[in-house]
Amino acid sequence: MSVDLPEYYFRVRDNGAFVFRVDTENRQRRIEMEQIAAVNVKNGEIKPHGGRELTPEDLRVIEEWMAERVALLAQRDIDDIHRAIDYLNLTAHWVQTRATDEQLENVTDALLLAMHDLRTVLVRKKADRILKKD
C-alpha cells in the first residue's frame, strides 16, 4: 500500500459524500478513517459529523472537492446526452434494417412519445434562447 495516502477520503453517495480524515500515524501503523463531515453537492451543504468543528483546512479541501465533483457530474451529464444521440442513431438504423414487426409494435409508441416530448422541450428552449438574444 502506498505510504503517500491522501489526508482526506470522500466516500461518494447520492448527492454528495461522507468525508473522512485519513490517519496512518498511529502506533499500530494501521489506516484509520475518521468521519468528519457529510456533504451535499446539490445544495452545497457541509454538515460536520458528531458535533465536531471543521478546521479552515477541512473546509478548503471539502469545498475544493465539491467544486471538482460538480464539474465532473456536469461533464458526465453532457457525455450521457452525446451517448443518447448515438443511441438514437443506432435505434434508427436498427428500425430500418433489423427490427421485426413484433419488435416495432413493442417499442414504437413509447419511442414516438419520448421523441415528441424531447422535441417539444428542445424547440421551446431554443425559442427561449433566440428571444433572449434579441
Salt bridges, closest charged atoms under 4 A:
GLU34 OE2 - ARG52 NH1 2.90
GLU45 OE1 - LYS47 NZ 3.97
GLU57 OE2 - ARG60 NH2 2.79
ASP58 OD2 - ARG21 NH2 2.62
GLU64 OE1 - ARG60 NH1 3.19
ASP79 OD2 - ARG83 NH2 2.61
ASP80 OD1 - ARG83 NH1 2.92
